[in-house]
């Protein structure tokens, strides 16, 4: 069986590897990095909310709804990881 466009999947997985904050294997070792990931996730969430509020095209509105949800899930995941390792920081002051 030959799969067409196998280069697409390769590029997709490579882009995931280069995206900061998506690979948190051992956050206990680097709490500073975890705090940076949390800050970036919060900024991404706020940005997607702002973009949603300004979107006029129906397809863009749908896109930003999904993006907001994805950002929210990522942010909550990172907060959960921070809580698990006992990391306490005022996230809003980052």
Secondary structure, 3 states (H helix, E strand, C coil): CCCCCHHHHHHHHHHHHCCCCCCCCCHHHCHHHHHHHHHHHHHHHHHHHHHHHHCCCHHHHHHHHHHHHHHHHHHHHHHHHHHHCCCCCCHHHC
